[in-house]
Amino acid sequence: QVQLVESGGGLVQPGGSLRLSCTNAGSTLGFQAISWHRQPPRKQRELVAAIQNSGKTNYANSVKDRFIISWDIYEKTVNLQMNDLKPDDTAVYYCEGRGADGIDYWGNGTLVTVSS
């Protein structure tokens, strides 16, 4: 059973950094792609960054040059390094994996709060 688990969220001051991690704590199912989404308070969920198993990445314009997504194949973890965080980055961050079986799997989310 696939179980994506996010970690690394928390409270950080503006300008600070956090690193989120997404790990498959369940089966050994491979993934075609992993992406991070976020849902700010009272807003819709939006794509933040995605990485394919080829290594190709893409980012939302709002996080380009600040966030970096990376895939540690050996640790089976996808990390999202978030730098120069802004209050607008406050959201619940979700990990989504497109499995080799073609199914999309979601984690339960981790809260990131950017506030002084």
C-alpha positions as CSV (number, residue, x, y, z in Angstrom):
1,Q,0.0,0.0,0.0
2,V,1.4,3.4,-1.0
3,Q,1.6,5.9,1.8
4,L,3.1,9.3,1.0
5,V,4.2,11.1,4.1
6,E,5.3,14.7,4.2
7,S,7.5,16.2,6.9
8,G,9.5,19.4,7.6
9,G,6.7,21.9,8.0
10,G,6.7,24.5,10.7
11,L,6.8,28.2,11.7
12,V,9.5,30.3,10.1
13,Q,10.2,34.0,9.8
14,P,10.1,35.9,6.5
15,G,13.3,35.4,4.7
16,G,13.9,32.1,6.3
17,S,14.2,28.6,4.9
18,L,12.6,25.2,5.3
19,R,13.1,21.8,3.7
20,L,10.1,19.6,3.1
21,S,10.4,15.9,2.5
22,C,8.0,13.4,0.9
23,T,8.6,9.8,1.5
24,N,6.8,6.6,0.4
25,A,6.4,4.9,3.7
26,G,4.4,2.1,2.2
27,S,5.0,-0.2,-0.8
28,T,8.0,-0.2,-3.1
29,L,5.9,1.2,-6.0
30,G,7.9,3.4,-8.3
31,F,6.7,6.8,-9.4
32,Q,6.7,8.5,-12.8
33,A,6.7,12.0,-11.2
34,I,6.4,13.6,-7.8
35,S,4.9,17.1,-7.2
36,W,4.4,19.5,-4.4
37,H,1.1,21.4,-4.1
38,R,0.0,23.9,-1.5
39,Q,-3.3,25.2,-0.3
40,P,-3.2,28.7,1.4
41,P,-5.9,29.6,3.8
42,R,-9.2,30.2,2.1
43,K,-7.7,29.6,-1.3
44,Q,-7.6,26.7,-3.9
45,R,-4.8,24.2,-4.0
46,E,-2.0,25.1,-6.5
47,L,1.0,23.3,-8.0
48,V,4.3,24.5,-6.5
49,A,6.9,22.3,-8.1
50,A,7.2,18.9,-9.9
51,I,9.9,16.5,-10.8
52,Q,9.8,13.6,-13.3
53,N,11.8,10.4,-12.8
54,S,13.9,11.7,-15.8
55,G,15.0,14.6,-13.6
56,K,13.0,17.2,-15.4
57,T,11.6,19.9,-13.1
58,N,9.1,22.7,-13.3
59,Y,8.0,25.4,-10.9
60,A,5.2,27.8,-10.3
61,N,6.3,31.4,-11.3
62,S,5.8,32.5,-7.7
63,V,8.5,30.2,-6.4
64,K,11.0,30.1,-9.2
65,D,14.5,31.0,-8.0
66,R,13.5,30.4,-4.4
67,F,12.4,26.8,-4.2
68,I,14.3,23.7,-5.4
69,I,12.8,20.3,-5.8
70,S,15.0,17.2,-5.8
71,W,14.6,13.5,-5.9
72,D,16.8,11.2,-3.8
73,I,16.3,7.9,-5.5
74,Y,18.2,5.9,-2.9
75,E,16.3,7.4,0.0
76,K,13.1,7.3,-2.0
77,T,12.5,10.8,-0.9
78,V,11.6,14.0,-2.8
79,N,12.7,17.2,-1.1
80,L,11.5,20.7,-1.5
81,Q,14.0,23.3,-0.4
82,M,12.3,26.6,0.3
83,N,14.4,29.7,0.6
84,D,13.5,33.4,1.1
85,L,10.1,32.4,2.4
86,K,7.4,35.0,2.3
87,P,4.1,35.3,4.3
88,D,2.3,34.4,1.0
89,D,4.0,31.0,1.1
90,T,1.9,30.1,4.2
91,A,-0.1,27.1,3.3
92,V,-0.6,23.4,3.8
93,Y,1.9,21.6,1.5
94,Y,0.9,18.3,-0.1
95,C,3.0,15.7,-1.8
96,E,1.5,14.0,-4.9
97,G,3.0,11.0,-6.6
98,R,2.0,9.7,-10.1
99,G,2.6,6.0,-9.6
100,A,4.0,3.6,-12.1
101,D,0.5,2.1,-12.0
102,G,-0.9,5.4,-13.4
103,I,-2.7,6.3,-10.1
104,D,-2.2,9.6,-8.3
105,Y,-1.4,9.3,-4.6
106,W,-1.5,12.1,-2.1
107,G,-0.1,12.7,1.3
108,N,-2.0,14.3,4.2
109,G,0.0,17.5,4.1
110,T,2.3,19.5,6.3
111,L,1.7,23.1,7.5
112,V,4.1,25.9,6.7
113,T,3.6,29.2,8.4
114,V,5.7,32.2,7.5
115,S,5.3,34.9,10.1
116,S,7.2,37.3,12.2
